[in-house]
Amino acid sequence: MRLLLKLSGEVLGGRAGLGLDPEALSHFADTIAALAQKHEVAIVTGGGNIMRGKTAPGLDRAKADQIGMMATVVNCM
């Protein structure tokens, strides 16, 4: 079976929901490794939360959201 997992930036941030949480990353790595034993696994990661966390002065929320969505599209290519 082929599986496609979309992991949002928020879920990679763990309980804080921001940045990258080592415990959350470890959990997902273990789970994905187990799935990969029996299935083909592809992963798409988000980028919106990371972009919003680094918003430049003068960049409005809508533009930051659009950049984050484009990061997700680029990540799936």
Backbone as JSON Lines, residues from 0, in Angstrom:
{"i":0,"aa":"M","n":[0.84,-1.17,0.0],"ca":[0.0,0.0,0.0],"c":[0.89,1.24,0.0]}
{"i":1,"aa":"R","n":[0.46,2.26,-0.71],"ca":[1.17,3.54,-0.72],"c":[0.44,4.5,0.21]}
{"i":2,"aa":"L","n":[1.22,5.18,1.04],"ca":[0.65,6.13,1.99],"c":[1.26,7.5,1.75]}
{"i":3,"aa":"L","n":[0.43,8.52,1.8],"ca":[0.89,9.9,1.71],"c":[0.5,10.59,3.01]}
{"i":4,"aa":"L","n":[1.49,11.05,3.75],"ca":[1.25,11.74,5.02],"c":[1.53,13.22,4.83]}
{"i":5,"aa":"K","n":[0.61,14.06,5.28],"ca":[0.82,15.5,5.26],"c":[0.98,15.93,6.71]}
{"i":6,"aa":"L","n":[2.17,16.34,7.07],"ca":[2.46,16.78,8.44],"c":[2.53,18.3,8.45]}
{"i":7,"aa":"S","n":[1.63,18.91,9.18],"ca":[1.6,20.37,9.23],"c":[2.74,20.9,10.09]}
{"i":8,"aa":"G","n":[3.09,22.14,9.87],"ca":[4.09,22.78,10.72],"c":[3.64,22.81,12.16]}
{"i":9,"aa":"E","n":[2.34,22.95,12.38],"ca":[1.8,23.0,13.74],"c":[2.03,21.69,14.48]}
{"i":10,"aa":"V","n":[1.79,20.57,13.82],"ca":[1.96,19.27,14.49],"c":[3.44,18.99,14.75]}
{"i":11,"aa":"L","n":[4.33,19.48,13.88],"ca":[5.76,19.27,14.1],"c":[6.28,20.11,15.27]}
{"i":12,"aa":"G","n":[5.5,21.11,15.65],"ca":[5.87,21.95,16.79],"c":[5.5,21.35,18.13]}
{"i":13,"aa":"G","n":[4.88,20.18,18.12],"ca":[4.51,19.52,19.37],"c":[3.46,20.3,20.14]}
{"i":14,"aa":"R","n":[3.54,20.24,21.44],"ca":[2.52,20.89,22.28],"c":[2.54,22.4,22.14]}
{"i":15,"aa":"A","n":[3.71,22.96,21.87],"ca":[3.8,24.41,21.69],"c":[3.18,24.84,20.36]}
{"i":16,"aa":"G","n":[3.18,23.92,19.38],"ca":[2.61,24.23,18.07],"c":[3.42,25.22,17.27]}
{"i":17,"aa":"L","n":[4.68,25.4,17.62],"ca":[5.51,26.39,16.94],"c":[6.93,25.87,16.84]}
{"i":18,"aa":"G","n":[7.59,26.15,15.73],"ca":[8.97,25.69,15.55],"c":[9.01,24.19,15.32]}
{"i":19,"aa":"L","n":[10.09,23.55,15.74],"ca":[10.24,22.1,15.61],"c":[10.53,21.52,16.99]}
{"i":20,"aa":"D","n":[9.69,20.6,17.42],"ca":[9.83,19.98,18.73],"c":[10.54,18.63,18.58]}
{"i":21,"aa":"P","n":[11.71,18.44,19.23],"ca":[12.45,17.19,19.09],"c":[11.64,15.95,19.49]}
{"i":22,"aa":"E","n":[10.83,16.04,20.53],"ca":[10.02,14.89,20.94],"c":[8.98,14.54,19.88]}
{"i":23,"aa":"A","n":[8.33,15.55,19.33],"ca":[7.34,15.31,18.28],"c":[8.02,14.7,17.05]}
{"i":24,"aa":"L","n":[9.17,15.24,16.67],"ca":[9.89,14.71,15.51],"c":[10.29,13.26,15.73]}
{"i":25,"aa":"S","n":[10.76,12.93,16.93],"ca":[11.15,11.56,17.25],"c":[9.95,10.62,17.17]}
{"i":26,"aa":"H","n":[8.83,11.07,17.72],"ca":[7.6,10.26,17.68],"c":[7.2,9.96,16.24]}
{"i":27,"aa":"F","n":[7.16,11.0,15.4],"ca":[6.77,10.8,14.01],"c":[7.78,9.94,13.26]}
{"i":28,"aa":"A","n":[9.05,10.12,13.53],"ca":[10.08,9.31,12.87],"c":[9.9,7.83,13.2]}
{"i":29,"aa":"D","n":[9.65,7.52,14.46],"ca":[9.44,6.12,14.86],"c":[8.19,5.54,14.2]}
{"i":30,"aa":"T","n":[7.12,6.32,14.19],"ca":[5.86,5.85,13.6],"c":[6.01,5.64,12.1]}
{"i":31,"aa":"I","n":[6.66,6.58,11.43],"ca":[6.84,6.48,9.99],"c":[7.77,5.32,9.64]}
{"i":32,"aa":"A","n":[8.81,5.12,10.43],"ca":[9.72,3.99,10.2],"c":[8.97,2.66,10.3]}
{"i":33,"aa":"A","n":[8.08,2.55,11.27],"ca":[7.29,1.32,11.41],"c":[6.37,1.13,10.21]}
{"i":34,"aa":"L","n":[5.73,2.2,9.75],"ca":[4.86,2.11,8.58],"c":[5.66,1.72,7.33]}
{"i":35,"aa":"A","n":[6.86,2.26,7.22],"ca":[7.7,2.01,6.04],"c":[8.17,0.56,5.95]}
{"i":36,"aa":"Q","n":[8.07,-0.18,7.04],"ca":[8.43,-1.6,7.0],"c":[7.48,-2.38,6.09]}
{"i":37,"aa":"K","n":[6.22,-1.93,6.0],"ca":[5.21,-2.68,5.25],"c":[4.6,-1.9,4.09]}
{"i":38,"aa":"H","n":[4.86,-0.6,4.03],"ca":[4.2,0.24,3.03],"c":[5.2,1.22,2.41]}
{"i":39,"aa":"E","n":[4.83,1.74,1.24],"ca":[5.57,2.85,0.65],"c":[5.02,4.13,1.27]}
{"i":40,"aa":"V","n":[5.9,4.96,1.8],"ca":[5.46,6.15,2.51],"c":[6.07,7.4,1.87]}
{"i":41,"aa":"A","n":[5.23,8.37,1.59],"ca":[5.68,9.69,1.13],"c":[5.18,10.71,2.14]}
{"i":42,"aa":"I","n":[5.97,11.75,2.35],"ca":[5.64,12.75,3.37],"c":[5.69,14.14,2.74]}
{"i":43,"aa":"V","n":[4.67,14.93,3.03],"ca":[4.64,16.34,2.65],"c":[4.58,17.12,3.95]}
{"i":44,"aa":"T","n":[5.48,18.08,4.1],"ca":[5.47,18.9,5.31],"c":[4.96,20.3,4.99]}
{"i":45,"aa":"G","n":[4.37,20.91,5.99],"ca":[3.88,22.28,5.85],"c":[5.0,23.27,6.09]}
{"i":46,"aa":"G","n":[4.65,24.52,6.03],"ca":[5.64,25.56,6.29],"c":[5.03,26.84,6.8]}
{"i":47,"aa":"G","n":[3.7,26.87,6.88],"ca":[3.02,28.1,7.26],"c":[3.37,28.6,8.64]}
{"i":48,"aa":"N","n":[3.39,27.72,9.63],"ca":[3.68,28.15,11.0],"c":[5.11,28.65,11.13]}
{"i":49,"aa":"I","n":[6.03,28.0,10.45],"ca":[7.42,28.44,10.52],"c":[7.55,29.82,9.89]}
{"i":50,"aa":"M","n":[6.89,30.03,8.75],"ca":[6.94,31.35,8.1],"c":[6.33,32.41,8.99]}
{"i":51,"aa":"R","n":[5.17,32.13,9.57],"ca":[4.53,33.14,10.42],"c":[5.39,33.46,11.63]}
{"i":52,"aa":"G","n":[6.15,32.48,12.11],"ca":[7.02,32.73,13.25],"c":[8.18,33.64,12.9]}
{"i":53,"aa":"K","n":[8.48,33.79,11.61],"ca":[9.61,34.61,11.17],"c":[9.14,35.75,10.27]}
{"i":54,"aa":"T","n":[7.95,36.21,10.5],"ca":[7.39,37.27,9.66],"c":[8.26,38.52,9.72]}
{"i":55,"aa":"A","n":[8.58,39.02,8.56],"ca":[9.4,40.23,8.47],"c":[8.53,41.45,8.73]}
{"i":56,"aa":"P","n":[9.13,42.51,9.29],"ca":[8.38,43.75,9.48],"c":[7.84,44.23,8.13]}
{"i":57,"aa":"G","n":[6.6,44.65,8.13],"ca":[5.99,45.14,6.9],"c":[5.31,44.06,6.08]}
{"i":58,"aa":"L","n":[5.41,42.8,6.48],"ca":[4.75,41.7,5.77],"c":[3.46,41.38,6.51]}
{"i":59,"aa":"D","n":[2.32,41.61,5.83],"ca":[1.05,41.38,6.52],"c":[0.73,39.89,6.64]}
{"i":60,"aa":"R","n":[-0.23,39.58,7.5],"ca":[-0.59,38.19,7.81],"c":[-1.01,37.41,6.56]}
{"i":61,"aa":"A","n":[-1.79,38.04,5.68],"ca":[-2.25,37.35,4.47],"c":[-1.08,36.93,3.6]}
{"i":62,"aa":"K","n":[-0.11,37.81,3.41],"ca":[1.08,37.47,2.61],"c":[1.87,36.35,3.28]}
{"i":63,"aa":"A","n":[2.03,36.42,4.6],"ca":[2.76,35.37,5.32],"c":[2.04,34.03,5.16]}
{"i":64,"aa":"D","n":[0.7,34.03,5.22],"ca":[-0.07,32.8,5.02],"c":[0.13,32.26,3.61]}
{"i":65,"aa":"Q","n":[0.12,33.15,2.61],"ca":[0.32,32.72,1.23],"c":[1.7,32.1,1.05]}
{"i":66,"aa":"I","n":[2.72,32.7,1.65],"ca":[4.08,32.16,1.55],"c":[4.13,30.78,2.2]}
{"i":67,"aa":"G","n":[3.48,30.62,3.35],"ca":[3.43,29.33,4.02],"c":[2.75,28.27,3.17]}
{"i":68,"aa":"M","n":[1.65,28.64,2.51],"ca":[0.95,27.69,1.63],"c":[1.83,27.3,0.45]}
{"i":69,"aa":"M","n":[2.54,28.27,-0.1],"ca":[3.45,27.96,-1.21],"c":[4.58,27.05,-0.76]}
{"i":70,"aa":"A","n":[5.04,27.23,0.48],"ca":[6.08,26.34,1.01],"c":[5.58,24.9,1.04]}
{"i":71,"aa":"T","n":[4.32,24.7,1.4],"ca":[3.74,23.36,1.41],"c":[3.71,22.78,0.0]}
{"i":72,"aa":"V","n":[3.33,23.6,-0.99],"ca":[3.3,23.14,-2.37],"c":[4.7,22.75,-2.83]}
{"i":73,"aa":"V","n":[5.68,23.59,-2.55],"ca":[7.07,23.3,-2.95],"c":[7.56,22.03,-2.28]}
{"i":74,"aa":"N","n":[7.22,21.84,-1.0],"ca":[7.66,20.65,-0.28],"c":[7.11,19.37,-0.88]}
{"i":75,"aa":"C","n":[5.96,19.43,-1.53],"ca":[5.38,18.19,-2.07],"c":[5.88,17.87,-3.47]}
{"i":76,"aa":"M","n":[6.7,18.73,-4.05],"ca":[7.19,18.48,-5.41],"c":[8.33,17.52,-5.42]}
